[in-house]
């Protein structure tokens, strides 16, 4: 497992907060104006502005499905990064049998994680399509 030091934890927390803040600010700026006849940007006709909707879900099951798919996408990216990390560990092992075994173990578990993610995505997609979403 990767050990994080204090600086990395602070950086990761700062990065997560920044992403959440930017997402929140984007959703606020994409909000509908209170007066529908008033353009969002002055001196620009309302028809020429494409409306951005941060959430395109029309019902709760669709929203839950979108959230699950997003989480599966993020975990897939993490599993792929772990696969790359295992490859780098193997390449920099210097012939040490213990480090090669650890790198192989990391890569095997990353592949198994990707398989679980793909299977769970398929199951979620089949369930959502069975209910008509």
Secondary structure by P-SEA (a helix, b strand, c coil): cccccaaaaaaaaaaaaaaaaaaaaaaaaaccccccccccccccccccbbbbbccccccaaaaaaaaaaaaaaaaaaaaaaaaaaaaaaaaaccccaaaaaaaaaaaaaaaaaaaaaaaaaaaaaaaaaaacc
